[in-house]
Amino acid sequence: MGGLKVRNLIATGASQSGARILAYINAIAPKERVFDALMPLIIGGMASGFDDTILDPNKIFAMPAGELAKLMRPFTKIRNDLRVPVMLVNSESETLGCFPCRQPDTDMFRFWEVAGSSHAPQGMTEIMDQKTKRDGVYLNQFEGSNPSMVMWSPAADAVIAHVKRWIEGGAPPPTQPMIAVSGNPPAIERDGNGIAKGGVRLPDVEAPTSSNTGYNVGAGLEALVGSTRPFSPERLKGLYQSHEAYVTKVTAAARAARDAGVILPEAESEYIQKAKALAIPA
């Protein structure tokens, strides 16, 4: 640490690692207070077990229901007697999986769902591709897919700042609405652009140029990248009369997201700069 004194320890993990953090929260954290806060990310509502069972996501969709049931863990809520703050951030991909185990915010628990984002959006798959190509293990597993363009990471970055203040005696992260779900079987409610209603609203969904979702019809890991459907020039023209009008809408959406505490000021600036660089049909 270069001589720096450690004041806080925050445990975080995403996807499989997030499921392990969930198991740690419920089984280990009450007995061993090692961390000041716990942040599971993009988890599907099930905690990892403590054995060596490995689930291959490319095979589970073809498994008989009985065999799959033996391997899958039960849906898991976070215990209500927490000793340290817990902050959960999910993408839209996990909404229906976590729907049976949703729980309200408390003084020690916060839960955000980022509308339009996927488990592995395009920006993240590009980063993963760069690393696997560098290391000679590139699989090209998402070729032909159109991942969601909405990143959940700007919200997760804001959460880290909130959690730091929280564990140092400040206010907890602001409560945010859940993604709207209704019907039987449950389904995500969508607006006229095909974008999920409710949830954390980033500029990508408040001033959209495409319809982004956390789901697609792919099998295995491909299902985790979500989908994007770019709007036609005619639709863009109907939404934004000019490039300046689009930039104005993104600027307002970015400011609202910053004011709501779901993005950091630097992310606000990045959204606005990207909007200025994007060509909108005149």
C-alpha positions as CSV (number, residue, x, y, z in Angstrom):
1,M,0.0,0.0,0.0
2,G,3.0,2.3,-0.3
3,G,2.8,3.3,3.4
4,L,-0.9,4.2,3.2
5,K,-2.9,3.4,6.2
6,V,-6.0,1.2,5.5
7,R,-9.2,2.7,7.0
8,N,-11.8,0.6,5.3
9,L,-12.2,-2.8,3.7
10,I,-15.0,-3.4,1.2
11,A,-15.5,-6.9,-0.2
12,T,-17.0,-6.9,-3.7
13,G,-17.5,-9.5,-6.5
14,A,-19.5,-9.7,-9.7
15,S,-21.4,-12.6,-11.3
16,Q,-20.0,-15.9,-9.9
17,S,-17.9,-14.0,-7.4
18,G,-21.0,-12.0,-6.5
19,A,-22.8,-15.2,-5.7
20,R,-19.9,-16.1,-3.4
21,I,-20.1,-12.7,-1.7
22,L,-23.8,-13.5,-1.1
23,A,-23.0,-16.8,0.5
24,Y,-20.3,-15.0,2.6
25,I,-22.9,-12.4,3.7
26,N,-25.3,-15.0,5.0
27,A,-23.0,-17.6,6.4
28,I,-19.6,-16.1,7.3
29,A,-20.0,-12.4,7.9
30,P,-22.1,-12.8,11.1
31,K,-19.3,-14.8,12.7
32,E,-16.2,-13.1,11.3
33,R,-16.2,-9.3,10.9
34,V,-13.4,-8.8,8.4
35,F,-15.0,-6.3,6.1
36,D,-16.6,-2.9,6.7
37,A,-19.1,-3.3,3.9
38,L,-20.1,-6.0,1.3
39,M,-21.0,-5.3,-2.4
40,P,-22.3,-8.2,-4.4
41,L,-22.8,-7.2,-8.1
42,I,-24.9,-8.7,-11.0
43,I,-26.1,-11.8,-9.1
44,G,-29.0,-13.9,-10.2
45,G,-30.5,-14.4,-6.8
46,M,-28.7,-17.6,-5.8
47,A,-25.8,-17.9,-3.4
48,S,-22.9,-20.2,-4.1
49,G,-22.6,-23.4,-2.2
50,F,-19.6,-24.4,-0.1
51,D,-18.7,-27.5,-2.2
52,D,-16.8,-27.9,-5.5
53,T,-19.9,-28.1,-7.8
54,I,-19.3,-26.2,-11.1
55,L,-22.1,-25.1,-13.3
56,D,-21.3,-24.8,-17.0
57,P,-23.7,-22.0,-18.3
58,N,-23.3,-23.4,-21.8
59,K,-24.9,-26.7,-20.7
60,I,-27.6,-25.8,-18.2
61,F,-30.1,-24.8,-20.8
62,A,-30.0,-28.4,-22.3
63,M,-30.2,-30.2,-18.9
64,P,-33.3,-32.1,-17.9
65,A,-35.3,-30.1,-15.3
66,G,-34.6,-32.7,-12.5
67,E,-30.9,-32.7,-13.1
68,L,-30.7,-28.9,-13.2
69,A,-32.7,-28.6,-10.0
70,K,-30.1,-30.7,-8.2
71,L,-27.4,-28.4,-9.2
72,M,-29.0,-25.0,-8.8
73,R,-29.1,-23.3,-5.5
74,P,-32.4,-22.0,-4.0
75,F,-33.2,-18.4,-4.4
76,T,-31.6,-16.5,-1.5
77,K,-32.5,-13.4,0.3
78,I,-29.9,-11.4,2.3
79,R,-30.3,-11.9,6.0
80,N,-32.1,-9.1,8.0
81,D,-29.7,-9.0,10.9
82,L,-26.7,-7.5,9.1
83,R,-23.7,-6.2,11.1
84,V,-22.2,-4.3,8.3
85,P,-23.7,-2.4,5.3
86,V,-24.6,-4.4,2.2
87,M,-25.1,-2.8,-1.2
88,L,-26.3,-4.9,-4.2
89,V,-26.2,-3.6,-7.8
90,N,-27.8,-5.7,-10.6
91,S,-28.3,-5.2,-14.3
92,E,-31.6,-5.8,-16.0
93,S,-30.4,-9.3,-16.9
94,E,-30.8,-10.4,-13.3
95,T,-34.2,-8.7,-12.7
96,L,-36.5,-11.7,-13.3
97,G,-34.0,-14.1,-11.6
98,C,-33.9,-12.0,-8.5
99,F,-37.6,-11.1,-8.6
100,P,-38.7,-14.0,-6.3
101,C,-36.2,-12.8,-3.6
102,R,-36.5,-9.0,-3.9
103,Q,-36.4,-7.3,-0.5
104,P,-36.9,-3.7,0.6
105,D,-34.1,-1.3,1.6
106,T,-33.2,-1.0,5.2
107,D,-30.7,1.0,7.3
108,M,-28.1,-1.6,6.5
109,F,-29.2,-2.7,3.0
110,R,-29.5,-1.1,-0.4
111,F,-30.5,-2.6,-3.8
112,W,-30.2,-1.0,-7.2
113,E,-31.2,-2.4,-10.6
114,V,-29.9,-0.6,-13.7
115,A,-32.5,-0.4,-16.5
116,G,-31.4,-1.3,-20.0
117,S,-28.1,-2.8,-18.9
118,S,-27.0,-6.4,-19.3
119,H,-24.8,-8.7,-17.3
120,A,-22.1,-8.3,-19.9
121,P,-22.7,-5.2,-22.0
122,Q,-20.8,-4.3,-25.1
123,G,-18.2,-2.2,-23.3
124,M,-17.4,-5.0,-21.0
125,T,-17.2,-7.7,-23.6
126,E,-14.8,-5.5,-25.5
127,I,-12.6,-5.3,-22.5
128,M,-12.8,-9.0,-21.9
129,D,-11.9,-9.7,-25.6
130,Q,-8.8,-7.5,-25.3
131,K,-7.6,-9.5,-22.3
132,T,-8.3,-12.9,-23.8
133,K,-6.7,-11.9,-27.1
134,R,-3.6,-10.7,-25.1
135,D,-3.4,-13.9,-23.2
136,G,-4.0,-16.2,-26.3
137,V,-7.3,-17.6,-25.0
138,Y,-9.8,-15.7,-27.1
139,L,-13.0,-17.7,-27.6
140,N,-15.0,-15.4,-29.8
141,Q,-18.1,-16.6,-27.9
142,F,-20.2,-13.6,-28.6
143,E,-19.6,-13.2,-32.3
144,G,-22.8,-12.2,-34.1
145,S,-24.6,-11.0,-31.0
146,N,-25.6,-7.4,-30.3
147,P,-24.9,-6.8,-26.6
148,S,-26.6,-4.0,-24.7
149,M,-24.8,-0.7,-25.0
150,V,-25.9,0.3,-21.5
151,M,-23.1,-0.1,-18.9
152,W,-24.0,-0.7,-15.3
153,S,-20.5,0.2,-14.2
154,P,-21.1,4.0,-13.9
155,A,-23.8,3.2,-11.2
156,A,-21.4,0.8,-9.5
157,D,-18.7,3.5,-9.4
158,A,-21.1,5.9,-7.7
159,V,-22.0,3.1,-5.2
160,I,-18.4,2.8,-4.1
161,A,-18.3,6.5,-3.2
162,H,-21.7,6.1,-1.4
163,V,-20.5,3.0,0.5
164,K,-17.3,4.7,1.6
165,R,-19.3,7.6,3.1
166,W,-21.8,5.1,4.6
167,I,-19.3,3.1,6.5
168,E,-17.6,6.3,7.8
169,G,-20.8,7.5,9.4
170,G,-22.6,9.2,6.5
171,A,-25.9,8.6,4.9
172,P,-26.6,5.3,3.0
173,P,-26.8,5.3,-0.8
174,P,-30.1,6.8,-2.0
175,T,-33.0,4.4,-2.5
176,Q,-33.9,3.8,-6.1
177,P,-37.0,2.3,-7.7
178,M,-36.9,-1.3,-8.9
179,I,-37.4,-2.2,-12.6
180,A,-41.1,-2.6,-13.1
181,V,-42.3,-6.2,-13.2
182,S,-45.8,-7.5,-13.6
183,G,-47.9,-10.4,-14.9
184,N,-47.9,-14.1,-14.4
185,P,-45.4,-15.3,-15.3
186,P,-43.6,-12.1,-14.4
187,A,-42.3,-9.9,-17.2
188,I,-40.5,-6.6,-17.3
189,E,-42.7,-3.7,-18.2
190,R,-41.4,-1.7,-21.2
191,D,-42.1,1.7,-22.8
192,G,-42.8,2.5,-26.4
193,N,-39.1,2.2,-27.2
194,G,-38.8,-1.3,-25.7
195,I,-36.8,0.0,-22.7
196,A,-37.6,-1.3,-19.2
197,K,-39.6,1.0,-17.0
198,G,-38.3,1.9,-13.5
199,G,-34.9,1.1,-12.1
200,V,-31.8,3.3,-12.1
201,R,-32.2,5.6,-15.1
202,L,-29.0,6.4,-16.8
203,P,-28.8,8.8,-19.8
204,D,-28.7,5.9,-22.2
205,V,-32.3,5.1,-21.4
206,E,-33.5,8.6,-20.7
207,A,-32.2,9.9,-24.0
208,P,-32.0,6.7,-26.0
209,T,-30.7,6.2,-29.6
210,S,-31.4,2.5,-29.4
211,S,-33.5,0.0,-27.5
212,N,-31.3,-1.8,-25.0
213,T,-32.4,-4.8,-22.9
214,G,-30.8,-7.2,-20.5
215,Y,-32.1,-10.3,-22.4
216,N,-31.8,-12.0,-25.7
217,V,-32.8,-15.4,-27.2
218,G,-29.3,-16.7,-27.2
219,A,-28.2,-19.9,-25.4
220,G,-25.6,-20.2,-22.7
221,L,-23.4,-17.3,-22.0
222,E,-24.7,-15.4,-25.0
223,A,-27.9,-14.8,-23.1
224,L,-26.0,-12.7,-20.6
225,V,-25.0,-9.9,-23.1
226,G,-28.5,-8.6,-23.6
227,S,-29.4,-6.9,-26.8
228,T,-29.5,-3.6,-28.6
229,R,-31.6,-2.4,-31.5
230,P,-30.5,0.9,-33.0
231,F,-33.3,3.3,-33.9
232,S,-33.9,4.2,-37.5
233,P,-33.0,7.7,-38.8
234,E,-36.7,8.5,-38.9
235,R,-37.2,7.5,-35.3
236,L,-34.2,9.5,-34.2
237,K,-35.6,12.5,-36.1
238,G,-38.9,12.1,-34.3
239,L,-37.2,12.0,-30.9
240,Y,-34.7,14.7,-31.5
241,Q,-35.2,17.6,-33.9
242,S,-31.5,18.3,-34.2
243,H,-28.2,17.2,-32.8
244,E,-28.3,20.2,-30.4
245,A,-31.7,18.9,-29.1
246,Y,-30.2,15.5,-28.5
247,V,-27.2,16.9,-26.6
248,T,-29.6,19.0,-24.5
249,K,-31.6,16.0,-23.6
250,V,-28.5,13.9,-22.7
251,T,-27.2,16.8,-20.7
252,A,-30.4,17.1,-18.7
253,A,-30.5,13.3,-18.2
254,A,-26.8,13.2,-17.0
255,R,-27.4,16.0,-14.6
256,A,-30.5,14.3,-13.2
257,A,-28.6,11.1,-12.8
258,R,-25.8,12.9,-11.0
259,D,-28.3,14.8,-8.7
260,A,-29.9,11.4,-8.0
261,G,-26.6,10.1,-6.9
262,V,-26.5,7.2,-9.4
263,I,-23.4,8.5,-11.3
264,L,-20.4,10.5,-10.4
265,P,-19.7,14.0,-11.7
266,E,-16.9,12.7,-14.0
267,A,-19.4,10.2,-15.6
268,E,-21.8,13.1,-16.2
269,S,-19.1,14.8,-18.2
270,E,-18.4,11.6,-20.2
271,Y,-22.0,11.2,-21.1
272,I,-22.2,14.7,-22.4
273,Q,-19.0,14.5,-24.4
274,K,-20.1,11.3,-26.0
275,A,-23.4,12.9,-27.0
276,K,-21.6,15.8,-28.6
277,A,-19.6,13.4,-30.7
278,L,-22.6,11.3,-31.8
279,A,-24.1,12.2,-35.2
280,I,-27.9,12.5,-35.0
281,P,-29.7,12.8,-38.4
282,A,-30.6,16.5,-39.0
